[in-house]
Amino acid sequence: MKRQEIDWDSLPAAGDLFGEMYLAEANPKNATETPSEPAKPRDTVFQGLVICAIAAAAAAWLSEHYMFPIILLGLLIGLSMSFVARDPRSHMGLDFASRTCLRFGVVLLGLQVTFSQIGSLGVEPFAALAGIMTLTFLAGILGARLVGQSVYTGILAGGATAICGASAAMALYGIIGRERVSQSQFAITLVVVSLASALAMSLYPILAGYLNLTDEQAGFLIGASIHDVAQAIGGGYAFSEDAGSYAAIVKLSRVAMLAPVVIIVGLLIGGADQAEGGPLWKRLALPWFIVAFFCVVLLNSLVDIPAPARDFALSVSKGLLLIAVIATAMRSRLDLLLETGIRPAIPVAIATIVSLIASFGAVMLIT
């Protein structure tokens, strides 16, 4: 007897052992859907931050072996790697480096300053120093207006020259914002400030010797007129041991003025996300890193922090600021740098000259 064949198509329930057909009928939409594309990897800070860290390590190595200013090397390396910013995967890391690393670097810088250091300077030298900083700041604004640049560019140039170079420029840029000053203009300002500091560190000690200044006079002149902290202290010690010690006190007193200057600028122009002339209570809201900087200075003044801890904090601060500088340079467009030209450099040059002349005049008056 011939075996009868079973028509499995007529018996769907018998063949559907695991319920696939039932599920397909219950969810017809899912049955016709095409497989979804694999999820894209989530953007993180890793890519951009690692690139900045590698570039910072290269700048540190070159600076150590060729005795070149590390901030300037970081700027040049960052500008040469501006193509990195074309990849969207780097954006989050570059933004993190240029903002968060900057802010923590400024905060740690407060461990190098105490109120007792400022007090040891004396009333007359401190008043003279405040006058020099004011003239330098105003010279930067005037220089910017003379070459058709905005007041914000002048604030950036004058503040960087008057206080502590690249660190002050980056802190002020956090208040001004990229909407008011482009990153290309900011990068030029940083380059010129770093170059001016490097030249001053070499030339000012020679100038002080040619003018037959005493150790105290040379220390005040160098500490009051050179922009970056390392170059100011290095220039002082290039003249003599006593001049270096005095230059360090004068320079750190200028660093301590970072928080008050940023506060005043914030009150006058408002933060980057605020409209100019907005309510006073909004402009009084200080950036957290400036408040933290002041608190760290206060802590350092009240508590005797061991020297190794301060040295380690200074190294970390320099590293964070270097990474921030590199990230900012990477985000700068070289075509805009060519269009901008040297005009953003002129306010820094004018402020530098005014700073030197005012410092020399103060030396002649108070010593």
C-alpha positions, 0 to 999 in steps of 0.5 A: 500500500502506497504511503500517503504524502502529507501536505505540510502547507495545509497544516501550518500549525503542525510545522510551526513548532516554535511559533514563528508563524504565529508571531509573524501574524501577530506582528506583521510589521516586524515580519516585513522589516529589514534588519536594522543597521548596526549602531554607530559608535558613540562619540567620546572625548577619547580620540581628540584628547589622545591626539592632543596628549601625543602632540603635547608630549612631542612639544615637551620633548622638543622643548627639553632638547632644543630649549624652545618655549613649550607653549610656542611649540605646542601652538605650532604643532597644533596649527600644523595638525589643524586637519585633525579638526576636519574629522567630526570624531575629534570634535568632542575631545578637542572641545574638552581639551580646550575648555575643561583642561584649560579651566583645571590648569588655571585652578592649579596655577593658584597653588603657586601664589600666596597673599603673603608673597603679594604683601612682601612686595610692599605698598609702593611696588605693588601700586606701581605694578598695578599701574603698569598692568592698567597701562598695558591693558589699556594699550592692548585695547588702544592698539586693537582699535588703531588697526581696526580690531574689536575691543574684545581682541584688545582685551585679549591682547592687553590682558595676556600681556599685562597678567601672565601670557598664554594662561591669562589669554585663555582664561579671558577667552573663556569669558569673551567667547569664540563668537566675539573673537575667532579662534584664528585671531586667538591663535595669533594672539597666543603665538605673538605673546609666546614669541614676545616672552621668549625674546624678552627672556633673552633681551631684558636681562642684557638690557638691565645690565646695560642700564646698570640696574641693581638686582632689585631693580632688574628683578622688578623690571623683568618680573613686571614686563615679561608675560609668561611666568616661566620666562619671567622667572628665567629672565630674572635668574639669568641676571642674578640669583637675587634678581630671580627671586625678586622677579618671581615675587613680582610675577606671581603678584601679577598672576594673583591679579588674574581673578580680579581682572577676569571678574572686572572683564566679566562685569563689563562685557558679560559672559560669552553666553550673555548679552552685553549690558545684561542684568547685573546679577547675571554678570556677577555670576563668575566662572567656576574656575575663577572662583576655584582659582581664588579659593586655591590661592586662599588655601595656599595662603592659609595652609603650608602645602609641601613644596613637592606637592606644589611642584607637582601641581605646577607640572600638571597645570602646565601640561593641562594648559599646553593641551588646551593650547594645542586643541585651540590651535587644531581648531583654528583654520589656516585659511582664516589665519591667512585672511586675518594677517598680522593685525591681531599681533599689533595690539600685543606688540604695542602692549609689550612696548608700553609694559617695558617702558612703564616698568622702567619708569616705575623702577626709576621712581620707586627704587 
